[in-house]
Every structure is written in C-alpha cells, then in structure tokens.
C-alpha cells in the first residue's frame, strides 16, 4: 500500500478545469470514469465505484499516513467522519460482491 503511484493528467481544450485542482488529494483509477463523465456533464445515470475528483465533496486526510499503518477506528471521537466512511466502504464491498456474483458490473 502506498508504494506505487500512477500520475494522471486531465486535459480540457480551453485549459480550464471546473475547479482548482489540488495535487495533494489522493485519487484512484476508479475515479477516472466519473471524473471524465463529470467534465463532460454526462446527464445519464452510470455505475462506478469511484468519485468525481472535481466535485466539491470533502475528502479525508490521507497524507499524514500514506501507508495506512495507523488504524483510526479506535479514534472515532477525533475523526467524526469515520462511521460514515466505514458504512460507505462496507456498502462498496457489498455492491462489488453482489454484482460479481450476478455478473452485473454495469449500470
């Protein structure tokens, strides 16, 4: 974990992205599709495990523990977003397993 980094660049013909990009935020390969669809203002529903990196949703601070060695579950009082993040991760795992079993990894 945290040993392999893949740089990604987003290009727009006008040179302006919808929001100021912050290179300190961690994104994943699963974020590419929703980010591109967001840039294109794609109106139809789609299924993705990733998120649009250009949306203004708040993100969790990973930079202090890039290798994820510090288990934060015992520190819920310091990080009020942990229960939400835990439920979200459990839902993603459940969606993935169910869709794999039913061969429905598309919208």
C-alpha distances in whole Angstrom, upper triangle without the diagonal:
4,6,7,10,13,16,18,22,24,28,31,34,36,33,32,29,30,29,27,24,22,19,17,16,13,14,12,14,16,18,20,22,23,23,26,28,28,29,32,33,33,35,34,32,29,26,22,19,18,20,22,21,24,25,26,24,23,19,17,16,12,13,14,11,8,6,7,9,13,14,16,18,21,21,23,26,24,22,24,22,20,22,22,19,19,22,20,17,19,22,19,18,22,23,21,22,25,25,24,27,29,28,28,25,27,29
4,6,7,11,13,16,19,22,26,29,32,33,30,30,27,28,26,25,21,19,16,14,13,10,12,12,14,16,17,19,22,23,22,24,27,27,28,30,32,32,34,34,32,29,26,23,20,18,19,21,19,22,24,24,23,21,18,16,14,10,10,12,9,6,5,8,10,13,15,17,20,22,22,23,26,24,22,24,22,20,23,23,19,20,23,21,19,21,23,21,21,24,25,23,24,28,27,26,29,32,30,30,27,29,30
4,7,10,13,16,20,23,26,30,33,34,31,31,28,30,28,27,23,21,17,16,16,13,14,14,15,18,19,20,23,25,24,26,29,29,29,32,34,34,36,36,34,31,28,25,22,20,22,24,21,25,27,27,26,25,21,19,18,14,13,15,12,9,8,11,13,16,18,20,23,25,25,27,30,27,25,28,26,24,27,27,23,24,26,25,22,24,26,24,23,27,27,25,26,30,29,28,31,33,32,31,28,30,32
4,7,10,13,17,20,23,26,30,31,28,28,26,28,26,25,21,19,16,16,15,12,13,11,12,15,17,17,20,22,21,23,26,26,26,29,31,31,34,33,32,28,26,22,20,19,20,22,20,23,25,26,25,24,21,20,19,15,15,17,15,11,11,14,16,19,21,23,25,28,28,29,31,29,27,29,27,25,28,27,23,24,27,24,22,25,26,23,23,26,26,23,25,29,28,26,29,32,30,29,26,28,30
4,6,10,13,16,20,23,26,28,25,25,22,24,23,22,18,16,13,13,13,10,10,10,11,14,14,15,18,20,18,20,23,23,23,26,28,28,31,31,30,27,25,21,19,17,18,19,17,20,22,23,23,22,19,18,17,14,14,16,15,11,12,15,17,20,22,23,26,28,28,29,31,29,26,29,26,25,28,27,23,24,27,24,22,25,26,23,23,27,26,24,26,29,28,27,30,32,30,29,26,27,29
4,6,10,13,16,20,23,25,22,22,20,22,21,20,17,16,13,14,13,11,10,9,9,12,13,12,16,18,16,17,20,21,21,23,25,26,29,29,28,25,23,20,18,16,17,17,15,18,21,23,23,22,19,20,19,16,16,19,18,15,15,18,21,23,25,26,28,31,30,31,33,31,28,30,27,27,29,28,24,26,28,25,23,26,26,23,23,27,26,23,26,29,27,26,30,31,29,28,24,25,27
4,7,10,13,17,20,21,18,19,17,20,19,17,14,13,10,12,12,11,10,10,10,14,13,12,15,17,15,16,19,20,19,21,24,24,28,28,28,25,24,20,20,17,17,17,14,16,19,21,22,22,19,20,19,17,16,20,19,16,18,20,23,25,27,27,30,33,32,32,34,31,29,31,28,28,30,28,25,27,29,26,24,28,28,25,26,29,28,26,29,31,29,29,32,33,31,30,26,26,28
4,7,10,13,17,18,16,16,14,17,16,15,12,13,10,13,12,11,9,10,9,12,11,9,12,14,12,12,16,16,15,17,20,21,24,25,25,22,21,18,18,15,15,14,12,14,17,19,20,20,18,20,20,18,18,22,21,18,20,22,25,27,28,28,31,34,33,33,35,32,29,31,27,28,30,28,25,27,28,25,24,27,27,24,25,28,27,25,28,30,28,28,31,32,30,28,24,24,25
4,6,10,13,15,12,13,11,14,14,14,11,12,10,14,14,13,12,13,12,15,12,10,13,15,12,11,15,15,13,16,19,20,23,25,25,23,23,20,20,17,16,14,12,13,16,19,20,21,20,22,21,21,20,24,24,21,23,25,28,30,31,31,33,36,35,35,37,34,31,32,29,30,32,30,27,29,31,27,26,30,29,26,28,31,29,27,31,32,30,30,34,34,32,30,26,26,26
4,7,10,12,10,10,8,11,12,12,10,12,12,15,14,15,12,14,13,14,12,9,12,13,9,8,12,12,10,12,15,16,20,22,22,20,21,19,19,16,15,12,11,11,14,17,19,20,19,22,22,22,22,26,26,23,26,27,30,32,33,32,34,37,36,35,37,34,31,32,29,30,32,29,27,30,30,27,26,30,29,26,28,31,28,27,31,32,29,30,34,34,31,29,25,24,25
4,7,9,7,8,8,11,13,13,12,15,15,18,18,18,16,17,16,18,15,12,14,15,12,10,13,13,10,12,15,17,20,22,23,22,23,21,22,19,18,15,14,13,16,19,21,23,23,25,26,25,25,29,30,27,29,31,34,35,36,36,38,41,39,39,40,38,35,35,32,33,35,33,30,33,34,30,30,33,32,29,31,34,31,30,34,35,32,33,36,36,33,31,28,26,26
4,5,5,6,7,10,12,13,13,16,17,20,20,21,19,20,19,20,17,14,15,15,12,10,13,12,9,10,13,15,19,21,23,22,24,22,24,21,19,15,15,13,16,19,21,24,24,27,27,28,28,31,32,30,32,33,37,38,39,38,40,43,41,40,41,39,36,36,33,35,36,33,31,34,35,31,31,35,33,30,33,35,32,32,35,36,33,34,38,37,35,32,29,27,27
4,5,8,10,12,15,16,16,20,20,24,23,24,22,23,22,23,21,18,18,19,16,13,15,15,12,12,15,17,21,23,25,24,26,25,27,24,22,19,19,17,20,22,25,27,27,31,31,31,31,35,36,33,36,37,40,41,42,41,43,46,45,44,45,43,40,40,37,38,40,37,35,38,38,35,35,38,37,34,36,39,36,35,39,39,36,37,41,40,37,35,32,29,29
4,6,8,11,13,14,15,19,20,23,23,25,23,25,24,25,22,20,20,20,17,15,17,16,12,13,15,18,21,24,26,26,28,27,29,25,23,20,19,16,19,21,24,26,27,30,31,31,31,35,36,34,36,37,41,42,43,42,43,46,44,43,44,42,39,39,36,38,40,37,35,39,39,35,36,39,38,35,38,40,37,37,40,41,38,39,43,42,40,37,34,32,31
4,7,10,12,12,12,16,16,20,20,22,21,23,22,23,20,18,20,19,16,15,17,16,12,14,17,19,23,25,27,26,28,26,27,24,22,18,17,15,18,19,23,24,25,28,28,28,28,31,33,30,33,34,38,39,40,39,41,44,42,41,42,39,37,37,34,36,38,35,33,37,37,34,34,38,36,34,36,39,36,36,39,40,38,39,42,42,39,37,33,32,31
4,7,8,9,10,14,15,19,19,21,19,22,22,23,19,17,19,18,14,14,16,14,11,13,15,18,21,24,25,25,26,25,26,22,20,16,15,12,15,16,19,21,22,25,26,27,26,30,31,29,32,33,37,37,38,37,39,42,39,38,39,37,34,34,31,34,36,33,31,34,35,31,32,36,34,32,35,37,35,34,38,39,36,38,41,41,39,36,33,31,30
4,6,7,8,11,13,16,16,17,16,18,19,19,16,14,16,15,11,11,13,11,8,11,13,16,18,21,22,22,23,21,22,19,16,13,11,8,11,13,16,18,19,22,23,24,24,27,29,26,29,30,34,34,35,33,35,38,36,35,36,34,31,31,28,30,32,29,27,31,31,28,28,32,30,28,31,33,31,31,34,35,33,34,38,37,35,33,29,28,27
4,7,9,12,15,17,16,18,17,19,20,20,16,15,16,14,11,11,13,9,7,11,11,14,16,19,20,20,22,20,22,18,15,11,10,7,9,10,14,16,17,21,22,24,24,27,29,27,30,30,34,34,34,33,34,37,35,33,34,32,29,29,26,28,30,27,26,29,29,26,27,31,29,27,30,32,30,30,34,34,32,34,37,37,35,32,29,27,26
4,6,9,12,14,13,16,15,18,19,20,16,16,17,15,12,13,15,12,10,14,14,17,19,22,22,22,23,21,22,18,15,11,9,6,8,8,12,13,15,18,19,21,21,24,26,25,28,28,31,31,32,30,32,34,32,31,31,29,26,26,24,26,28,25,24,28,28,25,26,30,28,26,30,32,30,30,34,35,33,34,38,38,36,33,30,28,27
4,7,10,12,12,15,15,18,20,21,17,17,19,17,14,16,18,15,13,17,17,20,23,25,25,25,26,23,23,20,17,14,11,8,10,10,13,14,15,18,18,19,19,22,24,23,26,27,30,30,31,29,31,34,31,30,31,28,26,26,24,26,29,26,25,28,29,26,27,31,30,28,31,33,32,32,35,36,35,36,40,40,38,35,32,31,30
4,6,9,9,11,12,15,17,18,14,14,17,16,12,14,17,14,13,17,18,20,23,25,25,24,24,21,21,17,15,12,9,7,10,11,13,13,13,16,16,17,16,20,21,20,23,24,27,27,28,27,29,32,30,29,30,27,25,25,23,25,27,25,23,26,27,24,25,29,28,26,28,31,30,29,33,34,33,34,37,37,36,33,30,29,28
4,5,6,9,11,14,17,18,15,16,19,17,14,17,19,17,16,20,21,23,26,27,27,25,25,22,21,17,15,13,10,10,12,11,13,12,11,13,13,14,13,16,18,16,20,21,24,24,25,24,27,29,27,26,27,24,22,23,21,23,25,23,21,25,26,23,24,27,27,25,28,31,29,29,32,34,33,34,37,38,36,34,30,30,30
4,6,8,9,13,15,17,14,15,18,18,15,17,20,18,18,21,23,24,27,29,28,26,26,22,21,17,16,15,11,12,14,14,16,15,13,14,13,13,11,15,17,14,18,19,22,23,25,24,27,29,27,27,28,25,23,25,22,23,26,25,22,25,27,24,24,27,28,25,27,30,29,28,32,34,32,33,36,37,36,34,30,30,30
4,6,9,13,16,18,15,17,20,19,17,19,22,20,20,24,25,26,29,30,29,27,26,23,21,18,16,16,12,13,15,15,15,13,11,11,10,9,8,11,13,11,15,16,19,19,21,20,23,26,24,24,25,22,20,22,20,20,24,22,20,23,25,22,22,26,26,24,26,29,29,28,31,33,32,33,36,37,36,34,30,31,31
4,6,10,13,14,12,14,17,16,14,17,19,18,18,22,22,24,26,27,26,24,23,19,17,14,13,12,9,11,12,12,12,11,8,9,8,8,8,12,13,11,15,15,18,18,20,19,21,24,22,22,23,21,18,20,17,18,21,19,16,19,21,19,18,22,23,21,23,26,25,24,28,30,29,29,33,34,32,30,27,27,27
4,7,10,12,10,12,16,15,13,16,19,18,18,22,23,24,26,26,25,22,21,17,15,12,12,12,9,12,14,14,13,12,9,9,9,7,8,12,12,9,12,13,16,17,18,18,20,23,22,22,24,21,18,20,17,17,20,19,15,18,20,17,16,20,21,18,20,23,23,22,25,27,26,26,30,31,30,28,24,25,26
4,7,8,6,9,12,12,10,13,16,15,16,19,20,20,23,23,22,19,18,14,12,9,9,9,7,11,12,14,13,13,10,11,12,11,12,16,15,12,15,15,19,20,20,20,22,25,24,24,26,24,20,22,18,19,21,19,16,18,20,16,15,19,19,16,18,21,20,19,22,25,23,24,27,28,26,25,21,21,22
4,5,5,7,10,11,11,13,15,16,17,19,20,20,23,23,21,18,16,12,10,7,9,10,9,13,15,17,16,16,13,14,15,13,14,18,16,14,15,15,19,20,21,21,22,26,25,25,27,26,22,23,20,20,21,19,16,18,19,16,14,18,18,14,16,19,18,16,19,22,20,20,24,25,23,22,18,19,20
4,5,6,8,10,10,12,14,15,16,18,20,19,22,21,20,16,15,11,10,8,10,11,11,14,16,19,18,19,16,17,18,17,18,21,20,17,18,18,22,23,24,24,25,29,29,28,31,29,26,27,23,23,24,22,19,20,21,18,16,19,19,15,17,20,18,16,19,21,19,19,23,23,21,20,16,17,18
4,6,7,8,9,11,12,14,15,17,18,17,19,18,16,13,11,7,6,4,8,10,10,14,15,18,16,18,15,17,19,17,19,22,21,18,19,19,23,24,24,24,24,28,28,27,30,28,25,25,22,21,22,20,17,18,19,15,14,17,16,12,14,17,15,13,16,18,16,16,20,21,19,17,13,14,15
4,6,6,6,9,10,11,12,14,15,15,17,17,16,13,12,8,8,4,5,6,7,10,11,14,13,15,13,15,17,16,18,22,21,18,20,20,23,24,24,24,25,28,28,26,29,27,24,24,20,21,22,19,17,19,19,15,15,18,17,14,16,19,17,16,19,21,19,19,23,23,22,19,16,16,16
4,6,5,6,9,10,11,12,14,14,17,17,16,13,13,10,10,7,8,8,8,11,13,16,16,18,16,18,20,19,21,24,23,21,22,22,26,27,27,27,28,32,31,30,33,31,27,28,24,24,26,23,20,23,23,19,19,22,20,17,19,22,19,18,21,23,20,21,25,25,22,20,16,16,16
4,5,5,6,8,10,11,12,11,14,13,12,10,10,7,9,8,8,8,10,12,13,17,17,19,18,21,23,22,24,27,26,24,25,25,29,30,30,29,30,34,33,32,34,33,29,29,25,26,27,23,21,23,23,19,19,21,20,16,19,21,18,17,20,21,18,19,23,22,20,17,14,13,13
4,6,5,6,9,10,10,9,12,12,11,8,9,7,9,6,6,5,8,9,10,14,14,16,16,19,21,21,23,26,26,24,25,25,29,29,29,28,28,32,31,30,32,31,27,26,23,23,24,21,19,21,21,17,18,20,18,15,18,20,17,17,21,21,19,20,24,23,21,18,15,13,13
4,5,5,6,9,10,10,13,14,14,12,13,10,12,9,7,4,6,7,8,12,13,15,15,18,20,20,21,25,25,23,25,25,28,29,29,28,29,33,31,30,32,30,27,27,23,24,25,22,20,23,23,19,20,23,21,18,21,23,20,20,24,24,22,23,27,27,25,22,19,17,17
4,5,5,6,9,9,12,13,14,12,13,12,14,11,10,8,9,9,11,15,16,19,19,22,23,23,25,28,28,26,28,28,32,32,32,32,33,36,35,34,36,34,31,30,27,28,29,26,24,26,26,22,23,25,23,21,23,25,22,22,25,26,23,24,28,27,25,22,19,17,17
4,5,5,6,5,9,10,10,9,11,11,13,12,10,8,11,11,12,15,16,19,20,23,25,25,27,30,30,28,30,30,33,34,34,33,33,37,36,34,36,35,31,31,27,28,29,25,24,26,25,22,22,25,22,20,23,24,21,21,25,25,22,23,27,26,23,20,18,15,14
4,5,5,6,9,11,11,11,13,12,14,12,9,6,9,8,8,12,13,17,17,21,23,24,25,29,29,27,29,29,33,33,33,31,32,36,34,32,34,33,29,28,25,26,27,24,22,25,25,21,22,25,22,20,24,25,22,22,26,26,24,26,29,28,26,23,20,18,16
4,5,8,11,13,15,14,16,15,17,14,12,9,10,8,10,13,15,18,19,23,24,25,26,30,30,28,30,30,34,35,35,33,35,38,36,35,36,35,31,31,27,29,30,27,25,28,28,24,25,28,26,24,27,28,25,25,29,29,27,28,32,31,29,26,23,21,19
4,5,9,11,13,13,16,16,18,16,14,11,13,12,13,16,18,22,22,26,28,28,29,33,33,31,33,33,37,38,38,36,37,41,39,38,39,38,34,34,30,32,33,29,28,30,30,26,27,30,27,25,28,29,26,26,30,29,27,28,32,30,28,25,22,20,18
4,6,9,11,12,15,16,18,16,14,11,14,12,12,15,17,20,22,25,28,29,30,34,34,32,34,34,38,38,37,36,37,40,38,36,38,37,33,32,29,31,31,27,27,29,28,25,26,29,26,24,27,28,25,26,29,29,26,28,31,30,28,25,22,20,18
4,6,8,9,12,13,17,15,14,12,15,14,14,17,18,22,23,26,29,29,31,35,35,33,34,34,38,38,37,36,36,40,39,37,39,38,34,33,29,31,31,27,26,29,27,24,25,27,24,22,26,26,23,23,27,26,23,26,28,27,25,21,19,16,14
4,7,9,13,15,18,17,15,14,17,16,15,18,19,23,24,27,30,31,33,37,37,35,37,36,39,40,39,37,37,41,39,37,39,38,34,33,29,31,31,27,27,29,27,24,26,27,24,23,26,26,23,24,27,26,23,26,29,26,25,21,20,17,14
4,6,10,13,16,16,15,15,18,18,17,20,20,24,25,28,31,32,34,37,37,35,36,35,39,39,38,37,36,40,39,37,39,38,35,33,30,31,30,27,26,28,26,23,24,26,22,21,24,24,20,21,24,23,20,23,25,23,22,18,17,13,10
4,7,10,13,14,13,13,17,18,16,19,19,22,23,26,29,29,32,35,34,33,34,33,36,36,35,34,33,37,36,34,36,36,32,30,27,28,27,23,23,25,22,19,21,22,19,17,20,20,16,18,21,19,17,20,22,20,19,15,14,11,8
4,7,10,11,11,12,16,17,16,19,19,22,22,24,27,27,30,33,32,30,31,30,34,34,33,32,31,35,35,33,35,35,31,30,26,27,26,23,22,23,21,18,19,20,17,15,18,18,14,15,18,17,14,17,20,18,16,13,11,8,6
4,7,9,10,12,16,17,17,20,18,21,20,22,25,25,28,31,30,28,28,27,31,31,30,29,29,32,32,30,33,33,29,28,24,24,24,20,19,20,18,15,16,17,14,11,14,14,11,11,14,14,11,14,16,15,14,10,8,6,5
4,5,7,10,13,15,15,18,16,18,18,19,22,22,24,27,26,24,25,24,27,28,27,26,26,30,30,28,31,30,26,26,22,22,22,19,17,18,17,13,13,15,13,10,12,14,10,10,14,14,12,14,17,16,15,12,9,8,8
4,7,10,13,16,15,18,15,17,15,17,19,19,22,24,23,21,21,20,24,24,23,23,22,26,26,25,28,27,23,23,19,19,19,16,14,15,14,11,10,12,10,7,10,11,9,8,12,13,12,13,16,17,16,13,10,11,11
4,7,9,12,12,15,13,14,13,15,17,17,19,22,21,19,20,19,23,23,23,22,23,26,26,24,27,26,22,22,18,18,19,16,14,16,16,12,12,14,13,10,13,15,13,12,16,17,15,17,20,20,19,17,13,13,14
4,6,9,8,11,9,12,11,13,16,16,19,22,21,20,21,20,24,24,24,22,23,27,26,24,26,25,21,21,17,18,19,16,14,16,16,12,13,16,14,12,15,17,15,15,19,20,18,20,23,23,22,19,16,16,15
4,5,6,9,9,12,11,15,17,18,20,23,23,21,23,23,26,27,26,25,26,29,28,26,28,27,23,23,19,20,22,18,17,20,19,16,17,20,18,16,19,21,19,19,22,23,21,23,26,26,25,22,19,18,17
4,6,8,9,10,10,13,14,15,16,20,20,19,21,21,25,25,25,24,25,28,27,25,27,25,22,22,19,20,22,19,17,20,20,17,17,21,20,18,21,23,21,21,25,26,24,25,29,29,27,25,21,21,20
4,6,9,11,11,15,17,18,19,22,23,22,24,24,28,28,28,26,28,31,29,28,29,27,24,24,20,22,24,21,19,23,23,20,21,24,23,21,24,26,24,24,28,29,27,28,32,32,30,27,24,23,22
4,6,9,10,14,16,18,20,23,24,22,25,24,28,27,27,25,26,30,28,26,27,25,22,21,18,20,22,18,17,21,21,17,19,22,21,19,23,24,23,23,27,27,26,28,31,31,30,27,24,23,21
4,6,9,13,15,17,19,21,23,22,25,24,27,27,26,24,25,28,26,24,25,23,20,19,16,19,21,17,17,21,21,18,20,23,22,21,24,26,24,25,29,30,28,30,34,33,33,29,27,26,24
4,6,10,13,15,17,20,21,21,23,22,25,24,23,21,22,25,23,20,22,20,17,16,13,15,17,14,13,17,17,14,16,20,18,18,21,23,22,23,26,27,26,28,31,31,31,28,25,24,23
4,7,10,12,15,17,18,18,21,19,22,21,21,18,19,22,19,18,18,17,13,13,10,13,15,12,12,16,16,14,16,19,19,18,21,23,23,24,27,28,28,29,32,33,32,30,27,27,26
4,7,9,11,14,14,14,17,16,19,18,18,15,17,20,18,16,18,16,12,13,10,12,14,12,10,14,15,13,14,18,18,17,19,22,21,22,25,27,26,28,31,31,31,28,25,26,25
4,6,9,11,11,12,14,12,15,14,14,12,14,16,14,13,15,13,9,11,8,9,12,11,9,12,15,13,13,17,18,17,19,22,22,22,25,27,27,28,31,32,32,30,27,27,27
4,6,7,9,9,13,11,14,12,13,12,14,17,14,14,16,13,10,13,11,11,15,15,12,15,18,16,16,20,21,20,22,24,25,25,27,30,30,30,33,35,34,32,29,30,30
4,6,6,6,9,8,11,10,12,11,14,17,15,16,18,15,12,15,13,13,16,16,13,15,18,17,16,19,21,19,20,24,24,24,26,29,29,29,32,34,33,31,28,29,30
4,5,5,9,9,12,12,14,14,17,19,17,18,20,16,15,18,16,16,20,20,17,19,22,20,19,23,24,23,24,27,28,27,29,32,32,32,35,37,36,34,31,32,33
4,6,9,9,10,9,12,12,16,17,15,17,18,15,14,17,16,16,20,20,18,19,23,22,20,24,26,24,25,29,29,29,31,34,34,34,37,39,38,37,34,35,36
4,6,5,7,7,10,10,14,15,14,16,18,15,14,18,16,15,19,19,16,17,21,20,18,21,24,22,23,26,27,26,28,31,31,31,34,36,36,35,31,33,34
4,5,8,9,12,13,16,18,18,19,21,18,17,20,18,17,20,20,17,18,22,20,18,21,23,21,22,25,26,25,27,30,30,29,32,34,34,33,29,31,32
4,6,8,11,13,16,18,18,20,22,20,18,21,20,18,21,21,18,18,22,21,18,21,23,21,21,25,26,24,25,29,29,28,31,33,33,32,29,31,33
4,6,7,9,12,14,14,16,19,17,15,18,17,14,17,18,15,15,18,18,15,18,20,19,19,22,24,22,24,27,27,27,29,32,31,31,28,30,31
4,6,9,12,13,14,16,19,17,16,19,18,16,19,20,17,17,20,20,18,20,23,22,21,24,26,25,26,29,30,29,32,34,34,34,31,33,35
4,6,9,10,10,13,15,13,13,16,16,13,16,18,16,15,19,19,17,19,23,22,21,25,27,26,27,30,31,31,33,35,35,35,32,34,35
4,6,7,8,11,13,12,12,14,14,11,13,16,13,12,16,17,15,16,20,20,19,22,24,24,24,27,29,29,30,33,33,33,30,33,34
4,5,5,7,10,9,8,11,11,8,11,13,11,11,14,16,14,16,19,19,19,22,24,24,25,28,29,29,31,34,34,33,31,33,33
4,5,6,10,10,9,11,11,7,9,12,10,9,12,14,13,14,17,18,18,20,22,23,23,26,28,28,30,32,33,32,30,32,32
4,6,8,9,10,12,13,10,11,14,14,12,15,18,17,17,21,22,21,23,26,26,27,29,31,32,33,35,36,35,34,36,36
4,5,5,7,9,11,9,11,14,13,13,16,18,17,19,21,23,23,25,27,28,29,31,33,33,35,37,38,37,34,36,36
4,5,5,6,8,6,7,11,11,11,13,15,16,17,19,21,21,23,25,26,27,29,31,32,33,35,36,35,33,34,34
4,6,6,9,9,10,13,14,14,16,18,19,20,22,24,25,26,28,30,31,32,34,35,37,39,40,38,36,38,37
4,6,9,9,12,14,14,15,18,19,19,21,23,24,25,27,29,30,31,33,35,36,37,39,40,38,36,37,37
4,5,6,9,10,10,12,14,15,16,18,20,21,22,24,25,26,28,30,31,32,34,36,36,35,32,34,33
4,6,7,8,10,11,13,14,16,17,19,20,22,23,24,26,28,29,30,32,34,35,36,34,32,33,32
4,6,5,6,9,10,11,12,14,16,17,19,20,21,23,25,26,27,29,31,32,32,30,28,29,28
4,5,5,6,9,10,10,12,14,15,16,18,20,21,22,24,26,27,29,30,31,29,27,29,28
4,5,5,6,9,10,11,12,14,15,16,18,20,21,22,24,26,27,29,30,28,26,28,27
4,5,5,6,9,10,11,12,14,15,16,18,20,21,22,24,26,27,28,26,24,25,24
4,5,5,6,9,10,10,12,14,15,16,18,20,21,22,24,26,26,24,22,24,23
4,5,5,6,9,10,11,12,14,15,17,18,20,21,23,24,25,24,22,24,24
4,5,5,6,9,10,10,12,14,15,16,18,20,21,22,24,22,21,22,22
4,5,5,6,9,10,10,12,14,15,16,18,20,21,22,20,18,19,19
4,5,5,6,9,10,11,12,14,15,16,18,20,21,19,17,19,19
4,5,5,6,9,10,11,12,14,15,17,18,20,18,17,19,20
4,5,5,6,9,10,10,12,14,15,16,18,16,15,17,16
4,5,5,6,9,10,10,12,14,15,16,14,12,14,14
4,5,5,6,9,10,11,12,14,15,14,13,15,16
4,5,5,6,8,10,11,12,14,13,12,15,16
4,6,5,6,8,10,11,12,10,9,11,12
4,6,5,6,9,10,10,9,8,11,12
4,6,5,6,9,10,10,10,13,15
4,5,5,6,8,8,9,12,13
4,5,5,6,5,5,8,10
4,5,5,6,6,10,13
4,6,8,9,13,15
4,5,8,11,13
4,6,9,11
4,5,8
4,7
4
